[in-house]
Amino acid sequence: MSTVLFNDYPGLHNLQIVSESGDPIEGAQIKIYTKLAYDQQEYDTWIGATTTDLNGEWVDPIIVEDGGTYVVHVEKPTEYGPISVEVTT
């Protein structure tokens, strides 16, 4: 099965983390879950995790299988989120 490099999927800056005013969020925690695991509240079974840099970009990409449905969970305590977004590759 093919894989997807999950950091800008499906295009450049699509998963950049910014505030409501458009300012980048540095140091946000990002975790990727399968939709099934997330829906079953299996929060200890993430596929991959990373943080954001000073531009709100992912420090490390996370590789997932193509054709799946995933939940991107983002949080920076006291500053941003938590926000969860469903993405199908």
Backbone hydrogen bonds, N-H to C=O, Kabsch-Sander energy under -0.5 kcal/mol:
donor,donor_aa,acceptor,acceptor_aa,energy
4,V,64,V,-3.0
6,F,4,V,-0.9
6,F,62,I,-3.1
7,N,5,L,-1.1
8,D,5,L,-0.6
11,G,8,D,-1.4
14,N,8,D,-0.5
14,N,11,G,-2.2
16,Q,13,H,-1.3
17,I,56,G,-3.0
18,V,16,Q,-0.7
19,S,23,D,-3.3
22,G,19,S,-1.9
25,I,17,I,-2.4
26,E,24,P,-0.6
27,G,52,T,-2.1
28,A,25,I,-0.5
29,Q,75,E,-3.2
30,I,50,T,-2.9
31,K,73,H,-2.3
32,I,48,G,-2.5
33,Y,71,V,-2.3
35,K,69,T,-2.3
38,Y,34,T,-2.4
39,D,35,K,-3.0
40,Q,36,L,-1.7
41,Q,38,Y,-1.8
42,E,37,A,-3.0
43,Y,41,Q,-1.4
45,T,42,E,-1.6
47,I,32,I,-3.6
48,G,32,I,-1.0
50,T,30,I,-2.1
52,T,28,A,-0.9
53,D,57,E,-2.6
56,G,53,D,-2.2
59,V,51,T,-3.0
62,I,6,F,-1.6
64,V,4,V,-2.3
66,D,2,S,-2.7
68,G,65,E,-0.8
70,Y,87,V,-3.2
71,V,33,Y,-2.5
72,V,85,V,-3.1
73,H,31,K,-3.0
73,H,71,V,-0.6
74,V,72,V,-0.5
74,V,83,I,-3.2
75,E,29,Q,-2.1
76,K,80,Y,-3.2
79,E,76,K,-2.7
80,Y,76,K,-2.9
83,I,74,V,-2.6
85,V,72,V,-2.4
87,V,70,Y,-2.9
89,T,68,G,-2.5
